[in-house]
Amino acid sequence: MSPRAACRLEAFGFERVFDYTLGIADWRAAGLPIEGKPPTSLVVSDATRGDIPTSQLDEPIGDVLARTSAAGWEEALVLDCGDVVVGRLRGSSWEHDPGTPVSTVMELGPTTVRPNTLLEPLVERMEGRGTSLVVVSTPQGALVGVMIRTEARRLIQGEPSEQIWLDCEGCPGRWKTL
């Protein structure tokens, strides 16, 4: 259906037409905007922030720690192959020699959730397990951001979101914390 719709839109004169072959479920799971009625329940993307520090596999842990501390964070994510989340740095990861490559001290394959996951049940599971932060990624594993449980709980209780959706040329958009 999507190729037909894209073709018809081009025939009607639309110039920026995209055939998203993975489908609407994948589009939603990536946290991308959709037309129509807004969701009646809050989803993870409503509470996701994109300002967590990141690093590459070959960076020295000391450089990443300095950057992470300066940004006011206690952990960072490791990205490879573009923006794919491959690791997490926290706790004892920071205790190694500052010249040690991130790849040798990171936690491998952190658990991730999708932006379209219902917020309240996830926050309740996090509270039950004592989890304070969860990584949010696209279905392909690219980093969207992180959701901090206490911030999500405040949003569920009715406090306004402190982020906006940014559209950018050549990208599907991203969340930015105000």
NORFENGI-V852028 format. One record per backbone hydrogen bond with DSSP energy under -0.5 kcal/mol. CO is the residue of the C=O (numbers start at 0). NH is the residue of the N-H. E is the energy in kcal/mol with one decimal. If there is no record, write none. Layout:
BEGIN
CO_NH_E + CO_NH_E
END
This chain:
BEGIN
0_4_-2.4 + 1_5_-2.6 + 2_6_-2.3 + 3_7_-2.4 + 4_8_-2.4 + 5_9_-2.2 + 6_10_-2.1 + 7_11_-1.6 + 8_13_-2.2 + 9_12_-1.6 + 14_16_-1.0 + 17_19_-0.9 + 18_20_-1.3 + 19_22_-1.3 + 22_26_-2.1 + 23_27_-2.9 + 24_28_-2.3 + 25_29_-1.6 + 26_31_-1.9 + 27_30_-1.9 + 28_114_-1.3 + 41_118_-2.4 + 42_45_-1.9 + 43_46_-2.0 + 44_47_-0.6 + 46_147_-0.5 + 48_145_-2.7 + 52_76_-2.3 + 54_78_-2.9 + 55_58_-1.2 + 56_102_-2.2 + 58_101_-2.7 + 59_62_-0.7 + 59_63_-1.7 + 60_64_-2.6 + 61_65_-2.1 + 62_66_-2.0 + 63_67_-2.7 + 64_68_-2.9 + 65_69_-2.2 + 66_70_-1.3 + 67_72_-2.4 + 68_71_-1.5 + 75_88_-3.2 + 76_54_-1.9 + 76_78_-0.5 + 77_85_-2.9 + 77_86_-1.5 + 79_83_-1.6 + 80_82_-0.8 + 82_142_-3.0 + 83_79_-2.2 + 83_85_-0.5 + 85_108_-2.0 + 86_77_-2.7 + 87_106_-3.0 + 88_75_-2.0 + 89_92_-2.5 + 90_93_-1.4 + 91_94_-1.3 + 92_95_-0.9 + 96_99_-2.4 + 97_61_-2.7 + 99_60_-3.2 + 100_103_-1.7 + 101_104_-1.6 + 101_105_-1.6 + 106_87_-1.7 + 110_134_-0.9 + 112_136_-2.4 + 113_116_-1.7 + 114_44_-2.6 + 116_43_-2.5 + 117_121_-1.0 + 118_122_-2.6 + 119_123_-2.3 + 120_124_-2.1 + 121_125_-2.6 + 122_126_-2.6 + 123_127_-2.1 + 124_128_-1.6 + 125_129_-1.0 + 125_130_-2.4 + 131_148_-2.4 + 133_146_-2.7 + 134_112_-2.2 + 135_143_-2.9 + 135_144_-1.9 + 137_140_-2.2 + 140_84_-2.5 + 141_137_-2.4 + 144_135_-3.1 + 145_48_-2.9 + 145_147_-0.5 + 146_133_-2.1 + 146_148_-0.5 + 147_151_-2.4 + 148_152_-2.5 + 149_153_-1.7 + 150_154_-1.8 + 151_155_-2.4 + 152_156_-1.8 + 153_158_-2.2 + 154_157_-1.6 + 161_177_-4.0 + 163_165_-0.5 + 163_175_-2.3 + 165_173_-2.1 + 167_170_-1.9 + 170_167_-0.5 + 173_165_-3.4 + 175_163_-2.4
END
